[in-house]
Amino acid sequence: MQPRHLFALLFLVPLPLLTPACKPKSEAAKSELSEAGYQFTTDGWFQATRENDTSAMKKFLANGFDPLTADPSGDSALHIAAANGAEEAADLLLSRGIAIDHRGAAERTPLMSAVIGNQTSMIKWLLRQGADPLAQDHEGYIPLMIAVRESAVGPLAELAPYNRDDLDKALLVASLMGNSPAIDALTNYGASVYARMPDGRTPLMLAAQNGHLEASELLVEIGASRLAIDADGRTAADLATDAGHQDIAALINRAPLPDELALNTPEQIADEMERFVDEAAIDIPTTDDIQPTNPETSDSDPTDPALTPDLAANESDPSTEPAAPENPSRVPWNAPIPGQGGGAFDALPQNPTRQPAVPLAGKVIGRPTTSNPTPDRAEQPTPTRQPLAADNTPDAPEAGQNQENPTPPSESTTPSAAATVAPPLVMRHYRQRELPIEVRTVEAETATILIAGPQPREIKVREGQTIPNSRLVVVKLQRRMQDLKDSSAGPVEVSVVEIRDSSTGSTRELISGIPSAAHDPIALVEDTTTGQRYTATTGQRFRSIDGTEFLITDVRPNQLVIEETTNGTVQTIQLRGPRG
């Protein structure tokens, strides 16, 4: 046979007959996967993802497996990775173009899956990659609300700094459920115990009405008002009694302690607020310490339409923050920068040489700097996904050292005010201690007052007398015309009882028709550049380091309202709590 005929014959012989030892590449990959314990199937793909086996996942992908393949419920591999804390697997999937907020079962994002899986570390990582903490599932739940519903305390603490507008709503839901760990975490990050439902019910009222004793005890301990009333004039004790929870009613409606029938000095108030903040800021749990908790059993329903997604917070404290950005992958302007505090496990700044809190009036806030200040968060570029290795880089300065503007820009600013930068303050705590005394009337030289308790006592006092079981001396009795906050009829006649604390010397007017308080509303604020704390009350004026003067126009349970005196620009400093 001629050589050319032999050459032609080679092309007629099937290749497998010539190379019997060679298998197609896909068959080799399937064989390798099988040896590793995986089948080249959808189940095998999700198994490799759950086990964070990126080597096996790469073999799946190299042989044409679709990374967007969904499981029977509708979740993708990214959701599975998030729910199981498989960060390397998640990083691989993101590198293959899967959107970080890819929607799965029930319109949930991977961040939501991580919350349900109680994967605190994964949540922190996803947020750093730009996951949207404000996305909603098909029921309208955002990740923060899912964390409350699932009693996932670690995830809740990570999400809280990204959801300032929703903390009060979450606290109301946690109180309805009797979820004490969630209540503790939320109030540490700025949720206000003064928040209210549209019908006026407070967190304490919700906990009491639904029979949650532990949650009620915690709320009372951290300052919830026992005497507040809802739209129908009912107290938390009334609601507990009507629902048959006598033990909770007794807790709330107990006789006042001697220290509650007293007037503190400003220094005492500042000291108590600082101790509260310092005690709440210590003993931060590690990831291993945090486990999901089961709330007390009750008939309360956290999915009640009245609670989500249109739950109203304190109606007297409207938020002035800008709306959430349209780009779902953009982190909100006030989200914490990785390493600069705000997360549950970021180190808190310690300043053992810090001076005790002093009144803010007349003080200069801030520290001179020769470097360019940190730009406003709204001006920073949208974060891009960082590779997994980025998490090994050193963290940025601690929370007390950063120059972040803690307040949102004003909703309505003039061109001259557009560049206004708020002073570097954060609000750590709010207090307005109630007095369990109600002034009924003043007639001639005698005042009739009501002392709260299990059996409210109506007593009569004259000038110079001491209110029974207290150190409060009646200094002066009078009737006068006065405008009341909730009255549209103009000035009305009121009865006034002026009292003095015989121990501290502090004085106070108690007025009929107005709930009695031991002092005016006061906030504890902190200069983020120096760590110095101040007490802030309405009417105080202070300056920033550049000479700009500010006036405190209102102190509210969840925010401080300040006005720049030169141009009238109004800004708010939100309550961020001991750890926020």
Secondary structure, 3 states (H helix, E strand, C coil): CCHHHHHHHHCCCCHHHHCCCCCCHHHHHHHHHHHCCCCCCHHHHHHHHHCCCHHHHHHHHHCCCCCCCCCCCCCCHHHHHHHCCCHHHHHHHHHCCCCCCCCCHHHCCHHHHHHHCCCHHHHHHHHHCCCCCCCCCCCCCCHHHHHHHCCCHHHHHHHHHHCHHHHHHHHHHHHHHCCHHHHHHHHHCCCCCCCCCCCCCCHHHHHHHCCCHHHHHHHHHCCCCCCCCCCCCCCHHHHHHHCCCHHHHHHHCCCCCHHHCCCCCHHHHHHHHHHHHHHHHCCCCCHHHCCCCCCCCCCCCCCCCCCCCCCCCCCCCCCCCCCCCCCCCCCCCCCCCCCCCCCCCCCCCCCCCCCCCEECCCCEECCCCCCCCCCCHHHCCCCCCCCHHHHHCCCCCCHHHCCCCCCCCCCCCCHHHCCCCCCCEEEEEEECCECCEEEEEEECCEEEEEECCCCCEEEEEECCCECCCCCEEEEEEEEEEECCCCCCCCCEEEEEEEEEECCCCCEEEEECCCCCECCCCEEEEEECCCCCEEEECCCCEEEECCCCEEEEEEEECCEEEEEECCCCCEEEEEECCCCC
